[in-house]
């Protein structure tokens, strides 16, 4: 997840369009590769009795934050930065700033990984 944040931040800040496309592709592949282990771990921790509810809550929160707060925060930040940097650069910086939220998320996942073995249901 740390690499994913780096890919997206670099993609939004680089000047060359072909480099941006390559970085967005790498970030998308890394994001797609991160989801299956996260959901498998969620299945393993919750067990069969609470599996459906856990996945439903996880998807609900991810969609609420990702599709609800993500575009809203990018838009507000872009509007604020447009006064200083112009509309195009303000949008680029807003996207790079919001993608930085992946870094604390990755650090929280690493911290939670320490407790996984004790939380597994057998």
N, C-alpha and C positions, 0 to 999 in steps of 0.2 A: 504494500500500500504506500510505503514511502516513495518507491520508484514511480508509482502511478501519479502521485502529486507532483513529482518532479517533471515527468513527461508533460503533463498538462500545463504546468506553469511555464516551462520552456516553450511549449507550442504557442502559447498566447503572447509571449514576449519576443519571439524571433521575428526577423524581418522578412526572410525568404519564404514564399508560400510553399514551395516543395518541401522545405525542412519542417514547416508547420504541419503539413499533411502527414509526413513520416512520423513525427512525434505524436500526433493525434492517433495515428494507427497503432503505434506502440502502446500508448496509454489505453486505448480501447481493448487491445489484446490482453494487456496485463489486468485490466478491470474484469474482463470476461473470465480470465483464469483464476481470479480471486474469489468469485462468487461460489463455485461448487464446493470448495473446502469449507467456506463459512457456513453454508447451509447443511453440509454433512456434519459439521461440528454441532450445529444447532439441533439436528436430529439426535445425535449421540448424547448430548447433555440433557435434553428434555425427555427422552424415552418415548415409547409408543403411546403412552396415555395422554401426553400433552403436546404431541408433535404438531397436530393440526393447528391448535391454538397458538403455539409458539411461532410457527411459520406465518400465520395470519397477522399476528402482532408485528413481527419483524418486517413483513412486506408493507403493512399499513404505515408504520413509522418511517420506513425508508422512502416510500412514495410521498408521504406527507412532507417530509423534509426535502427530498430531492425535487419533486415537482411543485411543491408549494412554496417553501422558503427559498429554494435555490434561485429560480428566475426572479422572484421578488427582490432578493438581496442583490443580485447582479444588476437589476434595473435601477434600484435606488442608488447603489454605489456608482454605477455608470453615470447617472445624472449628476451626482455630486462631483465626480472627477471630470466631467465634461467642461465645467467652468474653468478648470485649471489646464487641462491637456487637450481639449477639443473632444468632439463626440466619438471619433473612431479610436483614438488613443485611450480615452476614458473607458470605453467598452473593453478594450484589450486589458487594461489594468484591473478593471473590475472582475473580469473572468479569471485573471491570474490570481487575484486576491481571494476570490471565493474558492478556487481550486486548492488554495493553501489549507482549507479546512480538512483535506484528506490527511495532512501530516499529523495533527493531534488525534484524528481517528485511528491512524495506524499505530500511534504510540499507545493509545488505550487498548487496542487489540493485542499488542505485544504484552502489555501489563496483565490483561485478562488471561493470556495464554499460560501464565504461571499456575493458575488455579484450575485449569481444565481437567487434569488427571483426577483431582479430588472430586470434581463435579460430575464425572461420567456416571451414567446409570448402567448397571450391569444386568 
